[in-house]
Amino acid sequence: MKKTIRDFDLQGKRLIIRVDFNVPMKDGKIIDDTRIEKALPTILYAKEHGAKILLMSHLGRIKTKEDLEKNTLYPVAKRLEELIKTPVLFVSETRGSVLEHAVSSLNDGDICLMENTRFEDLDGKKESQNDEELGKYWASFGDLFINDAFGTAHRSHASNVGIARHLPSGIGFLMEEELKYLDENLKQPEKPYVVLLGGAKVSDKIGLLSNLLPKVDFCLIGGAMAYTFLKAEGLPIGKSLFEEEKLTFCKELLEKYKEKIILPTDHLVQRKEEIVSCFLTDTKEEDIGYDIGKRTVKVFQMYLKDAKTIVWNGPMGMYEDPKFASGTKEIGEILSENPHTKIVCGGDCVAAVTMFDLEKKMTHISTGGGAALELLEGKELPGVAAIDEKTY
């Protein structure tokens, strides 16, 4: 059993908390602040117990200099201030004298949020590839380390595994809750067991698909990732997004699990200046698909209404646009009527459920997409494995 934040005397200690503030953003504004709210119990506990708190998180992916401006954590710092009603010092650096001075100047109960840890990825992916020097450098800011970022627990980064190598460590309340719930409910899921997958890319879910398909009763696939499967089946998809390099993989899965994989039969497309609902077989060359259609919703409903365990990861369409939100919304409403276990995971999926005011009708809202899915695969999470064990 892992140590938790309760196992440490925090008074006067420099405490690094790795949180998951990787919130959905649009035009510099936070779309959904669920992940910030979920982190509050750990942050407030540390503050009340007199710790000098340094928060670390990533936001989005950093590949170019242009990504730096749109993925700053500054809006998150402002929202965190509003939620906890106390000042949050934001430092727009990930290393250097300004950050070092800010951390050394913290008083008991003060909170500092450092800039996006993935800013370090611009020069050699030091964060994402767990650079040893960077992890050791960041660890030098603290006396203790608490990992409360379930959303990145499946990654071995400098800001989680790297820091944990150099400091006494534990997990926060959110991480504890997530691990306990998912472990208890998904080790031996009640059947029928249905996984509902959406989102953009097959490549993000290769491991999941390979490991889960033998275990589930059905796998319903929507969102943009469905088009790679539909293309592999030889169906017309127009100009819809798909991954050429994953066609063979999808074709093999369809051949092996043809009874388990359920794909859309119709979709909502942008056809020149019009939005049109049509069967997949009636898709025209210029069509771009953005949502599942009503017939597909009814097909999916057949599998969801009697399921005893449902895991939903990824929206069914471009839900942020009201024109293409109906598929995701209707699927959410179908799940809300099912009285059994319904687990929603992944930032966009959680944001969609929250947008449609359905979060209270789900059994569990997980802040981690990839982490929850890797737990489903039975994998060990590096961000958890690196944490100190309790000694009795």
KELOVO-60962 format. One line per field, with one value per residue: x, y, z of N, C-alpha, C in turn; residue number from 1; chain. Coordinates in steps of 0.001 Angstrom, whole numbers, plus 500000, padded with zeros to 6 digits. Last residue first. Layout:
% residues N
n.u = [X:...]
n.v = [Y:...]
n.w = [Z:...]
ca.u = [X:...]
ca.v = [Y:...]
ca.w = [Z:...]
c.u = [X:...]
c.v = [Y:...]
c.w = [Z:...]
nr = [NUM:...]
kette = [A:...]
% end
This chain:
% residues 392
n.u = [504903:505189:504015:506248:506599:506089:506379:503884:502579:503761:503466:501065:500792:497823:495298:493738:492727:494952:494794:492522:493372:495402:494042:492282:491461:489401:486257:483361:481040:478352:476418:474884:476457:476981:475336:475429:476811:479319:479998:480377:482527:484553:484895:485908:488247:489727:488742:485834:483188:481444:478790:476990:473372:471078:470911:470512:472952:473314:471586:472935:475259:474133:473278:475758:477043:475163:474966:476929:477253:476354:477796:480998:481979:481753:482320:481617:481667:484552:486127:485196:483365:482386:479942:478401:476022:473795:471404:471933:474028:473097:471130:472514:473764:471480:470815:473107:472838:470665:471690:475332:478268:480082:481516:482905:482697:482329:483129:482122:479423:477830:476135:477104:476458:473544:473463:472699:474537:474886:476341:478309:479827:478718:479601:477482:476766:476086:475537:476688:479700:480430:481514:483189:482424:482526:485101:487792:489396:488733:489231:491985:492896:492064:493632:496192:495869:495480:497314:498225:496010:493532:491173:488518:486741:486071:484509:484273:482932:484416:486353:487243:488984:487099:486223:488576:488856:486503:486606:487952:486032:483197:482970:482483:482036:482613:481407:482587:486182:488564:489743:489868:491959:494381:493981:492945:495159:497143:495871:495002:496192:495625:493079:491993:489755:486743:485664:484228:482929:482615:480719:479812:476918:479171:481291:484851:487191:488481:486827:486234:488573:490148:488662:488706:491477:492398:490829:491596:494348:494297:492999:494781:498158:500911:504429:507985:511182:512947:513929:512030:510054:510954:510480:507739:506936:508453:509538:507364:505861:502321:500136:499504:498215:495818:496488:498343:499441:502206:504275:507358:509392:511025:511953:513626:514914:513271:514185:516685:515905:514567:516720:518465:516877:513923:511482:510340:508842:510944:512602:512513:514328:512950:510304:509773:509466:506851:505697:504983:503866:505083:503971:502286:502342:501014:501622:501919:504777:506124:508629:511132:511917:510268:511348:513991:513517:512303:514480:516606:515413:512439:510085:508059:506122:504485:501974:500610:497419:495453:492183:489940:489843:488777:490395:492883:492288:492093:494753:496052:494934:496036:498832:499957:500025:499503:499841:502632:503798:503285:505164:507379:506185:505255:503669:500294:498510:500192:501322:502265:502920:503115:504453:503803:504635:502163:500163:497777:496352:497764:497127:494351:494266:495305:493449:491005:491547:491443:488923:489096:490715:489127:486908:486588:486364:487493:489313:490692:492222:490625:489983:490964:490688:493575:495658:496403:497077:500018:502404:503631:506196:506721:508711:507260:505745:504073:503604:504352:502607:500423:498608:499386:500381:502147:500517:500843]
n.v = [499074:501423:502076:502939:505821:505701:504483:503458:505734:506279:503802:501425:498243:497057:496235:497714:499441:501010:502268:503818:505578:506878:508108:509757:510766:511486:509887:509675:507133:506984:509832:511914:514084:514805:516078:518556:518872:519496:517042:515518:516974:516648:513886:513785:515238:513687:510512:508517:507275:504408:503015:500276:500809:501942:504193:506814:507776:506613:508293:510711:510191:509921:512556:513945:512856:513633:516486:518214:519721:522249:523169:522043:520214:517678:516128:512857:511308:511515:509200:506424:504661:501545:499845:496968:496004:496824:497421:499735:499370:498074:499789:502171:501785:502106:504767:506046:505377:506940:509516:509542:511110:513802:514639:513994:515611:515014:514729:512227:511146:508315:506207:504446:505713:507789:511228:514581:517561:520931:522785:523686:520662:518984:517546:514976:512464:509014:505458:503403:502873:499509:497288:494357:491660:490223:490599:490345:489792:491759:494058:493845:494110:496716:498180:497684:498846:501563:503258:505045:506739:507668:510316:512627:512702:512997:509884:507280:504174:501111:499266:498891:500981:503005:502335:502749:505470:506468:506347:508565:510552:508793:505330:501969:499645:496431:493893:492450:492347:490909:491224:494125:495079:494942:496381:498814:499771:500096:502082:504666:506534:505617:506454:509691:511270:510022:506904:503867:502015:498706:496647:493662:492156:491693:493432:493014:492661:495117:497303:498103:498370:499993:502333:503161:503373:505229:507518:508049:508598:510853:512609:512787:511785:509682:510328:510254:511732:512138:511093:509849:511714:513123:511139:510570:513488:515092:513456:510600:508078:507782:507178:509437:511619:511632:511766:513499:513678:512929:514797:514965:517104:519203:520762:521528:519318:518250:519620:518276:515640:515973:516902:514715:512762:513155:511942:512595:514839:516727:516851:517104:518843:521488:521343:520272:522181:522665:520802:522131:525402:527204:526608:528119:528193:529168:529067:527650:529390:531192:531238:531762:529652:530064:532429:531701:529812:531372:533072:531355:528165:526716:527408:530360:532096:531473:532714:532293:532827:533877:532371:530925:528672:529630:531757:530441:528817:530735:531626:529272:528930:530993:530072:527961:528011:527255:529301:529785:527377:526798:528203:526595:523161:521247:520256:519545:520278:520972:519694:520977:521579:523732:523952:525223:524576:523532:523627:522363:523833:523099:520390:520622:522011:520048:517950:519195:520148:518553:518859:521408:520826:519082:520735:522952:523453:525469:528365:530185:530388:529126:526603:523623:521180:520886:519639:519598:517487:517926:517220:519238:519583:521418:522100:522335:523465:520492:517866:514696:512135:510599:511913:511474:507996:505150:502217:498801]
n.w = [508104:505569:502267:499571:497484:493912:491467:490834:489941:487523:486137:486786:485305:483577:482977:481388:483244:483575:481128:481544:483509:482037:479889:481632:484855:486409:486196:487804:488337:487645:486596:487273:487531:484858:483132:481791:479515:480535:481697:479418:478293:480179:480030:477423:477627:479652:480885:481658:483501:484224:485694:486861:486492:485478:482791:482287:481486:478989:477541:477809:476358:473828:473472:473427:471195:469186:469318:468478:466210:466657:468872:469354:471114:469987:467503:468917:471125:473353:475546:477186:479485:480483:482280:483372:482485:479783:478638:477152:475327:473083:472161:471753:469324:467697:468233:467254:464559:463917:464275:463839:465210:463594:461404:458180:455227:451698:449083:448302:450466:451838:451925:453790:456162:455745:456973:457412:456826:456511:453748:452138:451869:454358:457237:458647:460857:459982:460509:461817:463762:465043:467403:467959:468313:466025:465064:465898:463684:461835:463295:463712:461053:460507:462287:461188:458657:459342:460398:458536:458136:460087:459260:458907:455778:453167:452765:453427:452404:453683:454224:456712:456958:457249:459791:461302:460867:461960:464702:465587:465817:467320:468290:468991:471509:472195:474447:476481:477063:476705:474208:474185:475799:474394:472033:472989:474519:472621:470974:471374:469817:467257:466731:467777:468869:470489:471893:473076:475556:476568:478662:479940:481385:484211:486415:486468:488373:488393:488566:491170:492662:491025:490923:493659:494279:492421:493082:495754:495462:493820:495616:497815:496806:497854:498534:499358:499721:496546:494191:492695:492305:490057:488039:488184:487745:486119:484183:483710:482573:482791:484223:485642:484757:486189:488850:490591:493006:494754:496741:498377:500443:500141:496958:494939:493993:492078:489834:489568:489089:486651:485079:485018:483726:481956:480944:478606:479222:479926:477635:474801:473523:474144:474732:477164:479064:479010:480616:482930:483001:485899:489284:491816:495314:498388:501957:504310:505287:502421:499906:498923:497380:495161:494088:493517:491497:489512:488947:488193:486787:485270:484246:484647:485693:488575:490635:493760:494697:497504:497835:496994:495556:493108:492352:492091:489912:487891:487806:487055:484530:483046:483177:481866:478278:475663:473898:474089:473213:470581:469190:469337:469371:471100:473852:474659:477769:480579:483774:487011:490454:493245:496346:499543:502641:505050:507068:506865:505045:502706:502476:502148:499721:497969:498284:497450:494680:492482:491444:490313:488119:486674:485979:484380:480938:479419:479950:477199:474909:472994:475210:476964:479477:481677:483408:486014:488274:490357:492536:494981:497231:500086:502649:505909:507895:508387:507646:508243:506445:505828:504266:501685:501796:500517:499177:500000]
ca.u = [504095:505866:503853:505292:507027:505765:507535:504941:502190:503639:504788:501229:501254:499208:496036:494568:491815:494536:495905:492488:492258:495718:495036:491860:492500:490182:487700:484012:482376:478821:477413:474170:475920:478046:475044:474878:475415:478626:479758:479364:481250:484080:484423:484667:487195:489384:489338:487234:483552:482682:479117:478269:474554:471275:471336:469325:472391:474078:471319:471588:475339:474793:472286:474726:477649:475560:473827:476957:477712:475851:476398:480181:482146:480695:482893:481751:481201:483255:486153:486369:483255:483491:480222:479596:476188:475160:471449:470808:474258:474168:470805:471596:474576:472221:469852:472739:473949:470547:470629:473952:477486:479283:481805:482084:483576:481791:483489:483564:479970:478808:475745:477165:477858:474164:473373:472715:473665:475105:475233:477759:479955:478737:479607:478631:476430:476837:475254:476022:478557:480784:480297:483374:482511:481291:483991:486729:489512:488655:487881:491069:493170:491528:492171:495887:496141:494440:496663:499192:496436:494976:491522:489828:486790:487311:484723:484272:483316:483283:486071:486148:489557:487935:485277:487962:489946:486694:485793:488711:486870:484203:482462:483475:481346:483356:481278:481551:484867:487899:489481:488918:490593:494258:494576:492151:493853:497326:496306:494310:496194:496996:493276:493006:490321:487947:485543:485414:482510:483494:480781:480839:477702:478847:480035:483648:486249:489259:487205:485135:487456:490622:488863:487457:490587:492972:490788:490203:493893:494944:492402:493437:497143:499865:503131:506823:510124:512294:514850:513295:509854:511019:511797:508715:506336:507672:510453:507837:507077:503516:500586:500138:499520:495765:496112:497975:497973:501660:502971:506666:508481:511409:511069:512728:515680:513198:512879:516615:516719:513864:515558:518923:517370:515343:511994:511247:508150:509866:513178:511498:514735:514374:510689:509797:510785:507695:506061:506196:503679:504639:505022:502108:502974:500859:501641:500562:503892:505852:507300:510470:512626:510058:509929:513732:514231:511572:513178:516692:516118:513744:510189:509332:506100:505826:502278:501739:498282:496396:493451:489801:490293:488176:488958:492703:492583:490901:493678:496396:494655:494583:498390:499085:500469:499474:498476:501663:504084:502525:503791:507353:506753:506118:504533:501588:498652:498976:501499:501342:503431:502299:504793:503338:504978:503200:501351:498793:495894:497773:498528:494891:493771:495959:494872:491159:491436:492742:489263:488262:491182:490413:486745:487580:485870:486163:489079:489746:492796:490897:489635:491040:490346:492148:495574:495653:496709:498584:502156:502452:505876:505966:508546:507979:507007:504313:503786:504240:503730:501533:498345:499740:499530:501997:501332:500000]
ca.v = [498852:500411:502198:502032:505009:506256:505226:502513:505141:507371:504253:502828:499025:497528:495473:496728:498468:500169:501339:502782:504670:506149:507065:508958:510198:512581:509760:510539:507639:506358:508799:510689:513510:514206:514671:518453:518463:520478:518206:515099:516849:517996:514480:513080:515708:515106:511308:508902:508209:505133:503830:500999:500057:501982:502846:506030:508301:506111:506849:510570:510515:508761:511476:514259:512728:512245:515635:517790:518333:521566:522740:522786:521630:518122:517422:513804:510689:511944:509903:507274:505589:502499:500645:497804:496119:496604:496236:499733:500109:497443:498373:502060:501780:500841:503697:506206:504824:505484:509038:509862:509926:513266:515286:513550:515479:515010:515976:512445:511686:509392:507336:504037:505650:506495:510203:513272:516510:519832:522158:524652:522039:518798:518861:515466:513857:510107:506735:503075:503688:500789:497875:495756:492564:490158:491162:490611:488948:490352:493809:493791:492873:495605:498167:497328:497410:500811:502332:504063:505814:507437:508932:512353:512588:513638:511240:508228:505536:502026:499554:498006:499623:502978:502306:501418:504581:506537:505345:507321:510551:509849:506517:502970:500570:497693:494698:491813:492986:490900:489850:493402:495047:494266:495047:497961:499544:499159:500788:503594:506800:505461:505044:508817:511468:510820:507972:504653:502980:499871:497382:494688:492528:491608:492726:493797:491637:493881:496849:497901:497602:498665:501571:502913:502516:503888:506916:507756:507525:509630:512278:512255:512693:510075:509722:510516:510933:512665:511871:509129:510694:513758:511759:509528:512519:515740:514036:511952:508224:508305:506154:508335:511350:511753:510459:513628:513641:512796:514140:514958:515979:518244:520231:522551:520176:517673:519952:519728:515943:515436:517753:515996:512556:513513:511765:511451:513624:516338:516524:516352:517474:521237:522069:519352:521544:523666:520376:521297:524108:527107:526769:527259:528661:528290:529732:527824:528268:531023:530818:532842:529850:528894:532354:532733:529416:530276:533632:532123:529435:526614:526024:529700:531726:531743:532019:532885:531789:534157:532767:532246:528517:528478:531971:531525:528207:529963:532573:529920:527938:530997:531308:527648:528526:526241:528786:530827:527911:526064:528712:527804:524347:520819:521353:519087:520057:521378:519968:520303:521340:522899:524193:524368:525578:523270:524466:521724:523835:524479:520799:519863:522665:521360:517742:518594:521050:518665:517560:521194:521775:518607:519566:523021:522652:524970:527015:530077:530872:530559:527120:525075:521579:521140:519555:520765:517371:517912:517081:518432:519591:520291:522472:521581:524098:521819:518873:515959:513052:509932:511842:512764:509096:506229:503430:500000]
ca.w = [509313:506375:503716:500209:498624:495247:491996:491217:491207:488482:486608:486432:486449:483630:483977:480706:482657:484694:481354:480526:483795:483270:479645:480487:483997:485833:486401:486814:488656:488874:486328:486948:488774:485675:483374:483147:479363:479709:482545:480394:477594:479852:481282:477751:476735:479786:479821:481847:482429:484495:484512:486934:486903:486929:483175:482630:482732:480134:477606:478391:477784:474441:473529:474424:472521:469392:469668:469886:466200:465457:469047:468392:471464:470900:467870:467821:469886:472824:474271:476986:478345:480556:481079:483543:483934:480289:479494:478102:476568:473854:472330:472894:470538:467705:468560:468670:465332:463814:465164:463510:464868:464699:462678:459296:456391:453064:449761:448312:449221:452027:451071:452386:455745:456002:455935:458060:456313:457452:454478:453097:451376:452907:456596:457879:460536:460610:459866:460549:463308:464416:466830:467570:469470:466795:464286:466876:464871:461443:462784:464854:461808:459715:462442:462577:458781:458636:461329:459037:457077:460185:459560:459487:457241:453623:452245:454548:452020:453553:452829:456283:456897:456042:458670:461238:460465:460512:464004:465472:464617:467211:467608:468584:470614:472119:473231:475672:477053:478015:474669:473338:476307:475683:471982:472112:475120:473727:470439:472092:471258:467765:467051:467182:467542:470385:470911:472747:474542:476502:477396:480107:480212:482793:486216:486144:487910:488391:487241:490225:493221:491392:489697:492947:495064:492459:491751:495411:496345:493355:494325:497995:497331:496915:498809:498505:500349:497747:495021:492914:493337:491381:488240:488501:488673:487182:485175:483416:483367:482119:483274:486386:484145:484734:488293:489180:492987:493404:496693:497086:500263:501176:497989:495474:494913:493426:490391:489761:490280:487817:485321:485577:485092:482020:482303:478586:478798:480832:478947:475559:473802:473917:473528:476021:478993:478342:479261:482951:482347:484511:488284:490646:494083:497219:500641:503776:505582:503848:500349:499661:498656:496021:494460:494532:492721:490141:489325:489437:486827:485926:484716:484340:484273:488051:489382:493038:494137:496422:498451:497629:496949:493786:492543:493075:491205:488281:488121:488329:485575:483312:483830:483002:479570:476721:474056:474454:474538:471604:469176:470169:468728:469996:473406:474148:476333:479867:482345:486096:489099:492368:494942:498440:501627:504049:507136:507705:506443:503189:502623:503280:500945:498096:498609:498776:495831:493158:492038:491502:489148:487191:486854:485451:482063:479067:480434:478311:476169:472891:473890:476753:478112:481444:481949:485561:486867:490115:491095:494632:495797:499533:501234:504864:507557:508949:506588:508979:506605:506517:505708:502272:501368:501489:499039:500000]
c.u = [504960:505109:504673:505182:505884:506167:507331:506121:503301:503220:504719:502554:501489:499519:497486:495330:492583:493588:495650:493628:492244:494623:495346:492802:491925:491242:488431:485506:482899:480166:477921:475117:475158:477524:476012:474471:474744:477129:478956:478995:480127:482716:483858:484050:485856:488238:488822:487783:484987:483025:480317:478594:475830:472563:471675:469671:471175:473446:472047:471192:474003:474907:472874:473732:476601:476115:474227:475928:477791:476197:475829:478738:481310:480787:481883:482369:481336:482948:484775:486315:484482:483438:481393:479871:477437:475217:472828:470842:473151:474342:471837:471247:473702:473045:470525:471794:473666:471649:470453:472949:476037:478615:481009:482513:482699:482891:483047:483967:481445:479390:476706:476794:477956:475626:473952:472559:473821:474060:475727:476662:479403:478670:479743:478450:477660:476329:476007:475645:477984:479537:480623:482121:482570:481253:482663:485478:488327:488618:487698:489651:492228:491723:491539:494379:495798:494631:495589:498572:497300:495391:493043:490022:488194:487447:486078:484503:483246:483751:484891:485767:488523:488529:486015:487032:489438:487854:486083:487929:487625:485024:483570:482807:482302:482682:482119:481361:483872:486467:488621:488708:489648:492816:494330:492671:493028:496008:496420:494698:495660:497092:494630:492970:491107:488552:486831:485109:483678:483065:481725:481042:478607:477335:479667:482428:484920:488415:488102:485535:486410:489449:489322:487672:489328:492039:491271:490097:492474:494452:492979:492778:495777:498861:502146:505575:508803:511398:514250:514179:511121:510926:511950:510077:507372:506909:509687:508807:507723:504695:501817:500650:500241:497081:496150:497689:497451:500144:502495:505365:507816:510597:511752:511924:514814:513924:512735:515284:516658:514594:514784:517747:517776:515826:513504:511988:509042:509298:512115:511995:513767:514714:512137:510263:510890:509109:506717:506634:504978:504628:504432:503183:502700:501492:501555:500502:502481:504926:507233:509085:511960:510717:509685:512281:513972:512213:512347:515341:515931:514370:511560:509260:507434:505904:503651:502010:499379:497196:494462:491041:490259:488577:488334:491228:492414:491106:492412:495290:494946:494188:496871:498554:499454:500069:498365:500276:503006:502708:502933:505954:506692:506826:505489:502372:500010:499229:500166:501788:502386:502953:504004:503804:504826:503445:502455:500161:496914:497405:498636:496335:494257:495544:495572:492617:491593:492650:490577:488621:490403:490993:488067:487503:486947:485542:487644:489510:491878:491374:489807:490559:490311:491886:494113:495589:495797:498324:500653:502320:504671:505696:507936:507706:507794:505717:504205:504583:503373:502715:499527:499513:499995:501088:501098:500883]
c.v = [498284:500286:501109:502339:504141:505278:505745:503222:504228:506905:505337:503343:500456:498244:495886:495841:497349:499077:500466:501790:503511:505144:506238:507792:509393:512070:510904:510489:508467:506930:508237:509552:512206:513534:514030:517017:518195:520160:519271:516260:516487:517953:515878:513645:515063:515572:512727:509638:508656:505984:504694:501694:500914:501330:502849:504600:507506:506556:506239:509101:510324:508971:510202:513100:512943:512006:514188:516709:517749:520083:521976:522289:522538:519605:518167:515096:511597:511302:510245:507891:506488:503350:501567:498519:496938:496807:495970:498545:499929:498093:497670:500599:501583:500725:502328:505080:504926:504797:507520:509215:510354:511972:514729:514166:515152:514888:516021:513685:512064:509818:508524:505161:505334:506547:508875:512218:515249:518771:521162:524052:523002:520169:518600:516917:514461:511459:507833:504343:503197:501565:499285:496258:494043:491168:491144:491180:489101:489440:492354:493462:492732:494277:496999:497200:496905:499301:501468:503044:504683:506333:508796:510854:512196:513607:511782:509664:506477:503421:500475:498230:498608:501584:502256:501302:503149:505683:505323:506232:509232:509720:507543:504091:501702:498560:495963:492549:492168:491428:489803:491934:494176:494131:494262:496529:498569:498781:499740:502202:505612:505716:504860:507373:510294:510730:508748:505697:503916:500726:498574:495360:493754:491718:492777:492910:492320:492717:495616:497285:497238:497792:500149:502003:502160:502917:505461:507029:507083:508425:510973:511835:512031:510987:510138:509774:511271:511621:512385:509809:509903:512710:512380:510131:511464:514762:514590:512431:509545:508365:506596:507237:510192:511509:510491:512258:513724:512658:514115:514180:516099:516955:519379:522056:521282:518547:519416:520127:517435:515761:517277:516894:513874:513484:511987:511284:512393:514973:516096:515915:516656:519809:521800:520030:520545:523116:521480:520884:523289:525643:526631:527600:527642:528948:528706:528524:528574:529823:530724:532451:530910:529094:531204:532647:530404:529884:532571:532687:530210:528013:525744:528257:531136:531216:532444:532072:532488:532923:532982:532634:529834:528374:530849:531743:529231:529304:531839:530877:528527:530013:531342:528900:528173:526720:527754:530244:528897:526658:528033:528397:525539:521991:520833:520285:519489:521204:520462:520548:520616:522782:523212:524855:524856:524500:524188:522393:523235:524541:522212:520285:521946:522031:519071:518404:520362:519453:517612:519896:521537:519548:519140:521841:522598:524233:526604:528615:530786:531148:528632:525416:523106:521483:519674:520811:518529:517712:516912:518417:518691:520499:521253:522186:523419:522330:520244:517068:514240:510858:511286:512772:510378:507297:504409:501256]
c.w = [510430:507683:504405:501686:499156:496354:493414:491876:491730:489861:487678:486996:485987:484935:484101:481692:481957:484200:482583:480696:482806:483606:480868:480292:482857:484871:485707:487093:487489:489304:487662:486558:488536:486939:484357:483498:480710:479603:481790:481310:478555:479172:481022:479034:477059:478927:479836:480626:482662:483281:484850:485617:486840:487420:484668:483043:483203:481448:478802:478512:478480:475954:474133:474580:473609:470782:469950:470211:467615:465460:467852:468515:470557:471255:468756:468329:468664:471478:473740:475592:478307:479299:481365:482222:484287:481802:480092:479063:477598:475232:473214:473185:471785:468983:468609:469089:466824:464609:465095:464457:464617:464234:463858:460614:457590:454119:451227:449115:449414:450686:451193:451421:454256:455559:456413:456979:457159:457118:455526:453968:452423:452261:455104:457454:459868:460137:460603:459778:461979:463995:466339:466844:469088:467938:465046:466198:465815:462665:462380:464401:463000:460441:461691:462785:460178:458783:460656:459994:457622:459206:459560:459702:457699:455149:452648:454086:453222:453153:452605:454827:456444:455849:457335:460028:460363:460025:462506:464733:464454:465940:467499:467799:470277:471065:473350:474355:476250:477981:475936:473746:475485:476164:473262:472113:474289:474355:471544:471596:472058:469260:467723:467675:466974:468999:470864:471684:474280:475316:477529:478747:480452:482570:484740:485949:487604:487883:487215:488883:492170:491858:489988:491740:494266:493178:491783:494077:495969:494160:493792:496676:497374:497606:497737:498958:499659:498404:496320:493948:493640:492487:489615:488816:489078:488060:486364:484504:482982:483085:482495:485463:484827:484033:486770:488587:491559:493495:495240:497201:498890:501016:499043:496679:495518:494452:491813:490394:490606:489112:486541:485935:485756:483477:482391:479914:478767:480449:479964:476934:474636:474357:473160:474737:477836:478200:478438:481550:482270:484039:486885:489630:492979:495997:499513:502433:505080:504049:501871:500183:499527:497384:495431:495024:493849:491477:490057:489891:488116:485969:485338:484824:483805:486624:488885:491786:493345:495994:497323:498434:497721:495254:493372:493389:492323:489641:488581:488762:486948:484413:484057:483714:480654:478043:475181:474727:474988:472996:470238:470240:469689:469328:472344:473635:475954:478379:481792:484662:488278:490998:494098:497070:500288:503183:506157:507584:507400:504671:503179:503547:502203:499406:498838:499196:497195:494469:492818:492222:490437:488244:487472:486431:483137:480243:480113:478669:477367:474220:473900:475346:477998:479978:481528:484040:486503:488625:490926:493118:495579:498043:500534:503484:506457:508603:507114:507994:507504:506801:506504:503783:502057:500915:500191:500000]
nr = [392:391:390:389:388:387:386:385:384:383:382:381:380:379:378:377:376:375:374:373:372:371:370:369:368:367:366:365:364:363:362:361:360:359:358:357:356:355:354:353:352:351:350:349:348:347:346:345:344:343:342:341:340:339:338:337:336:335:334:333:332:331:330:329:328:327:326:325:324:323:322:321:320:319:318:317:316:315:314:313:312:311:310:309:308:307:306:305:304:303:302:301:300:299:298:297:296:295:294:293:292:291:290:289:288:287:286:285:284:283:282:281:280:279:278:277:276:275:274:273:272:271:270:269:268:267:266:265:264:263:262:261:260:259:258:257:256:255:254:253:252:251:250:249:248:247:246:245:244:243:242:241:240:239:238:237:236:235:234:233:232:231:230:229:228:227:226:225:224:223:222:221:220:219:218:217:216:215:214:213:212:211:210:209:208:207:206:205:204:203:202:201:200:199:198:197:196:195:194:193:192:191:190:189:188:187:186:185:184:183:182:181:180:179:178:177:176:175:174:173:172:171:170:169:168:167:166:165:164:163:162:161:160:159:158:157:156:155:154:153:152:151:150:149:148:147:146:145:144:143:142:141:140:139:138:137:136:135:134:133:132:131:130:129:128:127:126:125:124:123:122:121:120:119:118:117:116:115:114:113:112:111:110:109:108:107:106:105:104:103:102:101:100:99:98:97:96:95:94:93:92:91:90:89:88:87:86:85:84:83:82:81:80:79:78:77:76:75:74:73:72:71:70:69:68:67:66:65:64:63:62:61:60:59:58:57:56:55:54:53:52:51:50:49:48:47:46:45:44:43:42:41:40:39:38:37:36:35:34:33:32:31:30:29:28:27:26:25:24:23:22:21:20:19:18:17:16:15:14:13:12:11:10:9:8:7:6:5:4:3:2:1]
kette = [A:A:A:A:A:A:A:A:A:A:A:A:A:A:A:A:A:A:A:A:A:A:A:A:A:A:A:A:A:A:A:A:A:A:A:A:A:A:A:A:A:A:A:A:A:A:A:A:A:A:A:A:A:A:A:A:A:A:A:A:A:A:A:A:A:A:A:A:A:A:A:A:A:A:A:A:A:A:A:A:A:A:A:A:A:A:A:A:A:A:A:A:A:A:A:A:A:A:A:A:A:A:A:A:A:A:A:A:A:A:A:A:A:A:A:A:A:A:A:A:A:A:A:A:A:A:A:A:A:A:A:A:A:A:A:A:A:A:A:A:A:A:A:A:A:A:A:A:A:A:A:A:A:A:A:A:A:A:A:A:A:A:A:A:A:A:A:A:A:A:A:A:A:A:A:A:A:A:A:A:A:A:A:A:A:A:A:A:A:A:A:A:A:A:A:A:A:A:A:A:A:A:A:A:A:A:A:A:A:A:A:A:A:A:A:A:A:A:A:A:A:A:A:A:A:A:A:A:A:A:A:A:A:A:A:A:A:A:A:A:A:A:A:A:A:A:A:A:A:A:A:A:A:A:A:A:A:A:A:A:A:A:A:A:A:A:A:A:A:A:A:A:A:A:A:A:A:A:A:A:A:A:A:A:A:A:A:A:A:A:A:A:A:A:A:A:A:A:A:A:A:A:A:A:A:A:A:A:A:A:A:A:A:A:A:A:A:A:A:A:A:A:A:A:A:A:A:A:A:A:A:A:A:A:A:A:A:A:A:A:A:A:A:A:A:A:A:A:A:A:A:A:A:A:A:A:A:A:A:A:A:A:A:A:A:A:A:A:A:A:A:A:A:A:A:A:A:A:A:A:A:A:A:A:A:A:A:A:A:A:A:A]
% end
